[in-house]
Amino acid sequence: MGQVWFVAALWLLLALVAVLVANWLRVSTALSEIVVAVAAGLVIGALFGGNALGAKAEWISFVAGTGAIVLTFLAGAELDPEVFRSKWKESSAVGLIGFFAPFVGATLVAHYVLGWAWRPSWLAGVALSTTSVAVVYAVMLELGFNQTTYGKAILAACFINDLGTVIALGLIFSRWREAPLYDVIVKKLLMMDIAGATVYRGILGYGAKGHQHKATFFHPTRDLPIMVSVIDTAEKISAAAAAIEEMLEDGLIVISDADIVRLVRSSKITETADETRISS
């Protein structure tokens, strides 16, 4: 518990430093907070380790997410229907161009210049084309631009920009998200006439990134470890592994031999099979 209070005090100290730096340099507090946070992360991370600031702590993620939601809600409350009706063309043009220009540009550069695959390139395009309504609103609130007509029009453009981001993410990356991935995998295995598959849900675990996955109040069950155990002949297992690999963005595929002691089916008995365990 003492470590929680120490980390909280450290974050509050960094926030105070950011405010003092902003007042001293007469710059936006939001800009100062970003610079101080990056500098603190580099210095403290180099001296005491990458997790010294506790950025991965669940309570910090919860507080940060809540703050972003509140700021976004306040920004939405600032939108004036009259201003949007009179400036909808300008807001729509700025928002759409602000999304599509960097999206297309970053995607093409990532794919053709850096040699990335299409999906990472699309992700780069989406990441670099979106804006943060919370950050924009914080700057406008600090400088008083949220009360001006053009400030409200820019806020509307930010919401249109974010709408493009949501739609792009849904169209590009939700291919396997209409149902849980394990459900999609099992259906794919059925279509491939695989002999059998069983899904297991873990209660605690971690992978190569060292992140613990467990059910908590803040993260109920969405990231618990899942294992799909599949059994069939070697040829079919190889084909299934290749098909499933295309669906995985993060996970592990392991193939091992299995000795079947007794297998009873209504139609036939298979003497030998291979087993693969796919963890995600």
C-alpha positions, -999 to +999 in steps of 0.1 A: +000+000+000+029+023+008+042+020-028+008+031-041+009+063-021+046+069-031+037+065-068+006+088-064+028+114-047+054+112-074+028+117-101+013+147-083+049+161-079+054+158-117+021+175-124+032+204-101+065+206-119+047+207-152+024+236-141+054+256-127+073+250-159+043+262-180+039+293-159+077+300-160+080+296-198+045+310-205+035+280-226+004+257-225+002+235-195-008+206-217+025+210-237+045+213-205+028+181-191+038+161-222+074+173-221+078+167-183+061+133-186+084+122-214+115+136-197+106+120-164+099+086-180+133+086-197+153+097-167+134+077-140+132+047-163+169+048-170+178+051-133+152+029-116+137+007-144+109+011-169+081+005-143+093+028-117+065+053-124+039+026-121+024+035-155+011-001-159-008+000-125-045-006-129-055+023-107-034+047-128-050+034-160-084+038-145-077+074-133-062+083-167-091+068-186-116+085-164-099+119-169-099+115-207-136+106-207-145+136-185-125+160-207-141+145-239-175+149-223-168+185-214-155+192-249-188+177-263-208+200-240-190+230-255-203+223-290-228+249-299-255+236-323-259+270-338-222+274-345-220+239-360-250+246-383-233+277-395-198+262-397-206+226-406-189+228-440-157+242-425-157+218-396-164+188-418-137+198-443-111+203-416-120+171-398-121+149-429-089+163-444-072+162-410-080+125-410-076+113-445-044+132-455-022+118-427-039+084-428-032+079-465+003+095-463+015+076-432+000+043-445+018+046-479+051+056-463+050+028-438+042+002-466+062+013-496+091+032-479+096+013-446+084-021-461+058-028-434+029-052-441-005-037-449-021-042-414+008-025-395+008+003-421-029+009-417-024+010-379+003+036-384-020+056-406-048+055-381-026+064-352-010+094-369-042+107-383-063+109-352-064+137-326-071+138-289-103+159-282-093+159-245-059+175-252-073+200-277-100+209-253-076+213-224-055+238-244-085+257-256-099+258-221-067+272-208-064+299-235-101+307-236-105+296-273-134+273-263-156+304-260-149+316-295-168+307-327-138+293-345-127+274-313-161+256-312-158+249-349-124+233-344-138+212-316-165+199-340-137+191-365-119+171-338-150+151-332-154+144-369-117+134-371-122+110-342-153+096-359-131+088-389-107+070-366-134+049-350-149+039-384-114+031-398-105+009-368-138-009-371-135-016-408-098-025-408-092-043-375-125-057-365-123-086-389-120-112-362-138-091-334-174-097-343-171-127-320-144-138-295-113-149-314-114-184-298-150-187-312-138-177-347-109-202-344-132-231-334-156-223-363-127-222-387-115-256-374-150-270-379-150-257-415-116-275-420-131-307-407-106-309-378-112-339-355-116-320-323-110-287-304-115-276-268-112-240-254-097-234-219-098-201-201-070-194-176-073-175-144-039-159-143-009-157-166+017-136-185+035-138-218+066-124-235+057-088-226+056-096-189+021-083-184+000-102-159-035-112-172-061-117-145-097-108-137-099-077-115-124-050-108-110-027-135-103-054-160-130-081-155-123-109-180-114-094-214-077-103-212-076-136-194-054-163-210-071-185-235-059-219-248-074-238-277-064-274-278-068-291-312-062-327-322-060-344-357-035-358-381-002-341-388-012-329-422-045-313-409-028-298-379-002-281-402-030-266-423-050-255-393-019-238-377-013-219-410-049-207-411-050-197-374-017-179-376-033-154-400-059-146-373-034-141-344-021-106-336-005-118-304-003-154-292+016-186-294+012-217-315+027-250-303+026-283-321+034-316-303+028-353-307+000-370-288-005-407-281-042-416-280-049-445-256-085-449-266-108-429-289-143-440-296-164-424-323-197-434-338-183-436-373-146-445-370-116-449-347-085-429-353-054-446-339-028-417-341-031-380-341-011-349-334-021-322-309-015-285-311-021-261-284-027-225-294-025-199-267-036-163-270 
